[in-house]
Amino acid sequence: MDFPKPIYNLLNPTDRATARPLFIGSSRDFPLPLIGNANYEGVLAVLRNHEILYFGGYFNSFFDYEFQKITGEDRVTLSIYFHGYAILRVIRDNPGSVWDIPHEGVLRADNPQWFHIDIPLPDPDAAVPGSRLRFELHSQDHHDVTSLLIDGYWGIKSPEKREVNLGVVMCTYNNERLCLDNLLRIISTGLLEKENIHFLLVDNAANLKEKMPRHENVHYVSQNNLGGAGGFTRGIMHFTHKSLEHLNVSHLLLMDDDISLEPEMLIRIKRLQEYVKEDSVIGGAMFNLTDPCGLHEMGAFFSRERPSSLTTDHVQGMASEHHVLNSIGRATEYDYTAWWFCSFSTDSVREVGLPYPLFIRRDDTEYGERLRNSGRKIYCASGVGIWHAPFQGKPITWMQYFDIRNDYINFALTDTERPWSIEDMAKQIDTDIRQQLLRFDYGRAELILLAIEDFLEGPDILKQDPQIVLKKVRDAYDQYQTTPPKKYETLPSSPIKKASKIGRYLKKLTYNYQYGIRIKPKNLFVADDAHIHWQSIPNDASFASVNNFWRVYQYFEKQPSVCKTLIKRKKRTINRFLNRYDEVIKIWKSSKEELSSVEFWTKYVD
């Protein structure tokens, strides 16, 4: 018989024990035979007496509601390669409703045997948003047989809707270890040959050429540091218009270099693109590399509530917990999915153009909105994801400039209607700068001002060598650095005391007692988070951020005279923004086609 085509292969990785709850659970502990042993090489899981194995984590569940919504398919098949004797129970979890059991039966096999269980999907009108299929294997004690789950997958019997030739683009800048680890792990599985996937590494540091593995489906190109936007766009351009166009890649997959992934994710994204009803963007979730069960983001909305805001509809937290799993799998149509793992068609690139040269930050939000405005739906597929270095506690220094500047460029270049006015934007700029002044972070306040001022100068800022811009930005930030107290990075974190209502009002009114009423700093407030709220900083203290994970220690000295100067400049810049915005928007829009053209990018990367 013809086997169903695998959509999601079952996983039980041997080298990611701390993330195991995302894959498989057990009613007992996990001894060596389950996580890797020569006697069970090639076996997915061992089922022992008095044991239940649970295949209901993020990576082994099948989110049937979402799959049906984006593909239109009406059934799925659970295929497992099994030896032994067990009860198989397939369960559908329905968030906010009663779960049901679409299948329960006996598995009996004296020799390894495939079992295929067809599971009809509910009528779309009766389906529960976020429902997912999972299964359990229950041991049967009276049979003295070692039961083995050798292999398995969630599959489909209907033919794919389109042929997909996948081209993977990863750009890197001085991140040799993770970048090459991921590539070697992918090559070792043989999936590049089996699935005819081509992998292109764009090296912004130009130092990995001699270390690249030799493989027919692996390609390499180097360039000066043009940031993530420059690296990804170089890769996109090679597959769509340049040296790799002859490969006839139909879909692209963009991946960050500072991630860790299971190679299976490439197959999952390819299968979804084969079966999705219409040309769509499909992304994957970001999990925390240092806390592997922690779900950070899987799809988001950009500037829906206010300028520069990022929001989502799922719960952040441990994806091994039901309330987090119950918040996903709803086939939400997002504004963008981040480029740590994001797939879209080469047809869409040829239609909407190449990304804009934003260097770093917000390139994915802008391009996502451009693809969405072209009529394509943007999904973040449940069951797909990577591990990424965490953002929590990471200091934002010179990058703040690119966040703000590129947001306002995006507002100018995209056709999305926003629910706020120019005056609202000006208020947000004022708030952003005020927040930094209240924390004595004059460098970041400077960067926000510089970002708005450069935006108001028009598109020529994107045509400059980004390294020149980067040097200007770093110099602007560094001018506010002061000499910290000796060995402040060894000080313990300060206790946080909540200010009274009148205290918070006065702190905000006086820029934390720097303007009008001045209180000189006598102490040092130490926090373990660079993003600590200004209300937590005592009236008579300077502020230090000590984050040992990132090994970055920051010192912000209270300087009322600097604060006063920046307040005056803030007022001038916001007035200029209000007066010039309508005019500069027209200038930016007139440059859209040029900045996204192959001709421009060919000159830019050279």
N, C-alpha and C positions, 0 to 999 in steps of 0.2 A: 504494500500500500504506500501511497505518497504521504509522507509525514507533513504535518502542519509546518508552516514557515515560522521559525523562532522570531518573536518580537522582543521579549526580555528573557535572556538566559538566566537561570538561577545562579546565585553567587554565594560562596562561603569562603572569603579570602583568608589565606593562612598568615598574611603579614600585617593584618590590620585588626588585631585582637580588641583594641580599645573601641573600635567602631562596630564590633560584632552585633550589638542590638539592632543596628540598621539592616542587618542581613538575616540573622537566624537566632532563635531562642530555644532554650531547653528547660524542661522541668527539673533537670539535674545540672550539675556543674559541667564544665567543658574539659575533659581530660585530653591528653595528647592525641589519641586516635581521631578526635574530631577536628583538630586544628593542624594536622599534618603529621603523618607517620608513614614510614616506608611500606608498612603492611597494608596501608590504605591509600596508596598513591593513586591519584586520579578519581578518588571517591569524594563526592560532595559532602556527605554526612553519614555518620554511623548511628544507627538507632539501637539502643541497648534496652535490656529488660527494665521495666518500670519507668519508662521514659516517654515523654512526648516532645517531639520537635516542632517548633513553630516557625513557619515561613510566612511572617506577616510584618516584617520590618519595611523600612522605606524602600530598600533596593530589591526586595523579593515579593512585595505585594504587586498586584496588578490593578491599577486605578481604572476600573472599567467604565465609570461614568465619563471621565475625561476622554478615554480612548474612543468611546462611542461618539461623543460630541465632535471630536476633531477629525475622525475618520469616517463616521457613518456606518461602521461595521456593527453587526447584530449578534455576534457570538465570538467566543474565544475558546481555545483548547489548552488545557493543562496537560503537558506531556512530561512523564517522568520515567527514567530508566532505573529499575528497582530490582533488588534481589533480596528475598526473604519473605516475611509475613508481617502485615501491619494493617491497621485501619486508616484509611485516608478520609479526611473530612475537609471539604472546601467550604469556606465561610465568606459571606459578603457582609462587611461592616457598612452600615448605613448611618452616617452621622446624624444625630438628633432623632433617630428612629430605631426600630427593632432590627437586629441583625437576622439574617436568614442563612440556611444551609442549602445551597443549590446541588450539592452532591455529598454522599457518604457511602463508602463501600470498602470491601476487602481487597487488599493487594496480596497476591500469593504467587511467588515465582521461585522455583527451585534453581533456576539459572537466571542470569540477568535478562530482563525483559522490559520492553517499552509498554507503557500504559498511556492511553490518550483519552482524556475526559472532556467531552464537549460541554460548554457552559453557555446557554443562551443569555444574552444581555437583556435587561428589562426594557420595556417599551420606553422610548425617550420621554414621553409625557409622565410616566410613572416612576422614572429613575430618581434616586435621591442624589443630589449634588454632593460630590466628594466620596461616593461609595467606592470601595475597593475590595478586591478578592484576595484572600489569603488561604493558606491550607495548613493542616496539622497532620503529622504522622504519629499514631499511637501504637506502641509496641504491644505484642500479644505474648504474654509470659509463658504460656504452656507450650510454645514451640521453641525448641532449643536450636534456634537458627540465628546467626548474626545477620541482621537486616542492614542493607546498604542502599542509600540513595546515591546512585552513581552519577546521574546527570538529570537535567530537567529544564523545562522552559515554558513560558506562556507563549502560545503561538496562534496562528490564524491560517485558515484553509483557503480563503479567497485569494485571487491573484492580486499583486500590488497594482496600484493605480498609475504609477509612473516608474520609469527606470531612473535610478539615482546613482550617479558617479560622484563620490565625495572627495573633495579636496580640503585638507586640514591646513590651517595657517596658524603657526605659533610664532610670535615675535618675542625676542629676548634681549636683555641688556645686562650683561655681567651676572647672569644667574645660571651658571654652568650646571650645578648639581641637580637641582630639580628638573631643569629643562631636559638634560640628557637622560636622567632617570626615567622620566615619562616616555621619552622616545624609545629607549631600549626596552622598556616594559611592553610597549605597543608592538615593537618588532618581534619580540620573543613569542608572542601569541600566534604569529602567522596571519593575523587578520588583514594586514595590508595587501597580501597576495590574494587571500581568499575572497575578500570583499572588493578588491581592486580600488583600494583607497590610496590616494597620494598625499604625502606629508611634506609641507614646505616650511622650513625654519628660516625666519628673517632675523638676522643677527645685527642688532643696532650697535653692537660693540666691536664687531668684525674680529672676534678672537676664537671662534669655535670651528673654523673650517677644518683644521687638521684633526679634530677630535670627533668629527661627524662619522657615524657608522655608515659603511658602504652598503647601499640597498637601492635596488632599481626604482622603488617607489618613494624614496626619500630624496628631497631636493633642498638646496641651500643657496641663500643669497645674503650678502652682507652690504651694509651701508653705514653712513654716519648716523649718530643718534637722532632720529626723528620722532622719538617717543612712540607710545602705543599706536596713536593714529597713523603715524608714518610707517610703522612696521606692519600693522595689519593691512593698510591700504596698499603697500608694496606687494604683499602677498595676494590680496584680492586682484590687483592689477595683473600680476603674472598669470593667474589662472583664467582671467577673463579677456585680457587684451595683449598679453606679451608672450614670454618664452614657453609657458606651459599651457597656452590656449589649445594646442593640438591634442591635449588629453581629454578634451570635451567634458570637463567637470561640470556637472549640472547643479551641484549644491556645495556650499562652503561651510566649514566649521571653524570658527575662531576660538582659540584657547590662549589663556594667559600662560606665562612661563613659570610663575610662582605658585603652581598648583600641584596636587597629587591626584591621580585618577585611576580608576579601574578601566583597562582597555575596552571592556564590554560596553562602556558608555558610547564609544564611537559606533558600535553596531546598533545600539538602541536609537541613537539620533538618526542614523541612516534608515532604519526600518520605519520610524515615524514619518520621515519625509517621503518614503515610498507609499504610505497608506493615507496620509492626510488628505482631506477632501479637496483642498485648494492650496495654491501656492502660499505658504505660511512661513513665519519665522518661529523657530523652536529653540528654546534655551534649556539650561539645566541649573539646578540649585547650587548654591555655595554653602558648603559645610566648613566648620572651623578646623583648620589644620592642627591646632593645639588642643582642641576639645572636640574630637571627631564626631560626636553625636549632635553637636550644636548646629542647628539650622539658622543661617544668617539671612539669606534672601533667595527667593525664587520668583523673579518677575516683579516689576514695580511700576508705579505711576509717577510721572515726572511733572512737577509744578502744577498739580491739580488744585491744591489748597492755597498755595501762595508761591511766589517766585522762588525757584531753586529748591523746593521741597521734594523729597522722595518718600513715597508712601507705598504700602502694600496691603493686601487683604488676608495674608496668612499670619499665623502665630509664629513668632521667633522663639526658639527654645530648643529643648532636647527632642529631636525627631524620633526618638525611641518611645516617646510618650503619646498616648492616644489623642489627647487634646490638640497636639501639634499636627499629627497625621490627619485628624478629622478636619483641619482647616485648609487642607490642600486638595488637589485632584478635582477641582471644580471647573476646569477648562476656562479659567479667567482669561480675558483678552487684555493684555497689559500694554503699556506704552512702550516698553523696551524690556529686553533681557540682557544682562550684562555680558560683556565679551570675554569673561573668564570661560564661558562655554556657550556659544551661540551659533546657530545654523540658519542660513537663508540661501535662496537660489541665485545662481549667476544671472538668470533672466532678470531678477529684481535689480541687480547691480547695473545691468545694461539699461534698464528703464529709468532708475532714479539717479544714476551717476555714482561716482566714487565718494567716500567720506570726505569731509572737509579737513584741512590741515590744522587741527586743533592741538597738536603735539601730544598732550596727555589730558585726561579727565574730560568726561562728558561726551567723548566721541561716540560711545554706545547709546547714550540717551538721544542724541541728535539723530543718529542714523536710524535708530529704532522708530522714532517719530516720523522720519521721512518714509520709511517702509510702511508704517501704519497708515500714513496719509495717502499712500499709493493704493490703498484698498486691501492690503495684506493683514491677516490676523497674526497676532504675536502671542504665543503660548510659552509657558515654562513647564516642561513635561515632568510630572511626578514620576519618581523612580529613576530619574536621570540627575546626575550631580557630580561635583568634584569637591576636593578639599583645598581651601585657599588660606593663605596666611591671614590671621584675624585683623580686623580694623580697630577693634576696641583698644583704646589706650594709645593707638598709634598717633604720634604727633603730626599735626598738619602745619607745615611752615610755608615754604615758598609755593607749595601746591595750591594754597588758598587762592593765589592769583589766577591760576588756570581754571579752578572751579567757578569763580565768579565771572571772569571774562568770557569763558566759553558758554556759560549759561545764557548770558545776554546776547551773545552771537547766535545761539540756538533760537532764542526768542525772535530774533530778527530774521533768521533764514528759514525757519519752518513756518508752515501755513496753519498751524494749530491755533484755534481760537482760545484765548485765555480768559478766565473769569475775573480778571482784575485790570485796573487802569494803570496809566503811566504814574499817577500819583501813588498808587499802591506799591509799584516797583520802587519808587523813590523812598517810601517809608521803609521798605524792606532793606534797602541799602543802608539807610540811617540806622536801623536796628542791628544789622550785621556789624557795622563799625562800632556802634555803641557797646555791643557785647564784648568786643575785644578790648576796648578802652577800659571797661569796668574790670577786666582781668589783668590790666597793665600789659597786655600783649600788643604793644604799639607796632611791632613788625607786621603782624597780620592785619591790623587796621590799615597800615600803609599799603599792603598788597591789595586790599579791597579797593582802596582809592585808586591805585595804579591800574587795576583791572578795568574799572569803570572809565577812567580817563583814556586808556588805550582803546577800549570799545568805541568810544565817541570819536576816535580818530579815523575809524573806518577800516576796510578790508586790507589795507596795506600791511597791517600788523601781522597778518597770516602769511604774507609773502616774504617776510624776513627770515634769515637763518634762525631757526629756533634756539640755537645755542647762544646767539647774541641776545635774544629775548630772555633766555634763562639766566644769563649772567646779570642782566639788568635787574631781574626780579630778585635774584639771590642777594645782590648788592643792596637793593632797597630794603630787604628784610634784615640783613646783617648790620645795617647802620644803627639799629636800635639795641643791639646786644650789649649787655653790661657785664662787668666782672662779678661772678657769683661768690658767695661766702665759701671759705675753704671746706672741702669735703661735704658739701650740702647733700650730695647724692647718697650719703650713708645715714642721713637723718631718718627717723621713723616718720610715718604719715601722721599728720596733725589730726586731732579729733575735729569732727564737723559739728558746728553748733548752728542751729537754725536761728536766723535773725527775726526779731519781732516785726510786725506789720509796718510800724512806723520806721523801724530801722531799715527795712528793705526799701521803703519809699525814699528815705534820705540818701541811702547808698546810690540808688538809681538817679536821683536828682543831682547829686554832686559828683557823679562818675566815681563812686566809691571814695568820696572825700578827697578828690583831686581838683575840683572846680567849685569856686564859691567858698565852701567850708573845706579847709585842708587839714588833714591829720598826717603827720610824718610817720613813715614806717619805722617801727622799733623791733618788730619780730619778723619771723619767716614762717609762712604757712606752706606746708609740704603736702602735696597730694600725689596719689599714684595714678591719676588719670589726667592727661593733658587737656581734657575737655570738662574739667570741673566747673560747676556753675559759679558765677561771680558772687552770688549771695553767700557762698560758704567762706569767702575770704574775709578775715577779720578787718575791722576798720584801720587798725594800726600796723598792718603787716604787708610785706611784699609776698610774692607767690613763687613757689617752685613746683615743678612737675617732675616726679621721679618714677620712671617706668622701666623696671628691670628687664621685662621681657624684650622690649625693643632696644634696651641699652641706650636710651636717650634721656638725658637729664636737662631740663630747661629751667632757666631762672628769669623771672620777670620782676624787675625792680620798679617800684612805684615812683613815677617821675611826673609830678603835676605840670611842670612847664611844657614837657613833651605832649602831654595830654591836651593842654590848652591849644597848642599849635595845630594839632591834628583835628580838633573840634572845628577850628576856623576853616581849615582846608575842607573838611567834610561838608560844611555849609556851601562853600563855593562850588564844589564838585557836584553836589546834588542839584543846585540851581542850574548849573550848566547842563546836567542830564535832562532836567525838565524842559529846558528851552531848546535843546538840540535833538532830542530823541526822535521826533517824527521825521526830521530831515535825514538823520544818519540811518534810520531804518531803510529808507529808499535806496541809499547808497549800498548798504549791505545786500539788499535783495537783488540789485543790479549785477552783483558779482557771483550769484549762486552757480550759474552754469560754468563760469570760468574755474572757480575753486574746486569743483567736483569733476573736472574734465580730465581725460587721459593726457592731453597735451600739457596741462598745467602740472600734473603730478610727475610726468616724465622729466620736466625741467627741475621740479622741486627736489626729487630724490637724487638728482645729479649735482 
